[in-house]
């Protein structure tokens, strides 16, 4: 497989995932209390939103790269 084809397929997959999930959710652990030997932590869930335009642009770029790569080869 050509490098352009692999890159195009990767971009298409990332675009579809970005449109499907529309954000990346992750969990962090933060200290709530720190009194000498006593420590308490809490897990907090945070979300990094991905606008739908990011997924659409990535998907279209992958399709264009795939089509152009097929015609030049």
N, C-alpha and C positions, 0 to 999 in steps of 0.2 A: 504494500500500500504506500502511496505517496504521502509525504508529510502534510500537504495541503488537504488531502482527503481526511486524514486523521484529525487535523485541526478543525475541519468543517464539521465532522461528526461530533466532536467534543463540544463545539460551540452550540450545535443544535441541541444536544443533550442538556447542557447547562441552561439554555434558553427555555426549554420545556420545564425543567425543574424550577427555574425562577418564576415562571408563570403559574406553576402549580402551587408552590409553597408560599410565595410572596413574602418571604422573610426568613431570617435565620434566628432560631431560638437557642439560647445557651444558658447554662446555670453557673453562677459564681457563688463562692462561699465567703462570707464576710464575718469578721469578728463583731460580736454584739457586746460582750462583756469580757474584760481582761483584768481580773483582780488577783494578781500573783499566780498561785497554782490553779485558780479557778478560771476557766476560759469557756465561753459559750460562742458558738457560731450559728449562723443562719444561712440557709441556701436561698438565693434570690434568682428568679428567672428573668432574663432580659431578652428583648427581641430587637434585632436589627432589621428594620423593614426594607424590603426591596420593591421599588415602584414597578408596576407592570411594564412600563416602557423599557426598563433594563432587560427584562426577559424577552420582550418583543424585538428589541434591537439586536440582542445576541442571537436569537433564533434566525432573524432575517440575514444577519451577517454570515451565519453558518450555511444557510441555504445558498446565498449568493456565492460564497467561496466554493461550495460543492459543485454548483452549476458551472462556474467559470473554470474550475479545475478539470471538469470532465470535457469541456470543449477544447481546452488548450492541449490536452494529452492525446 
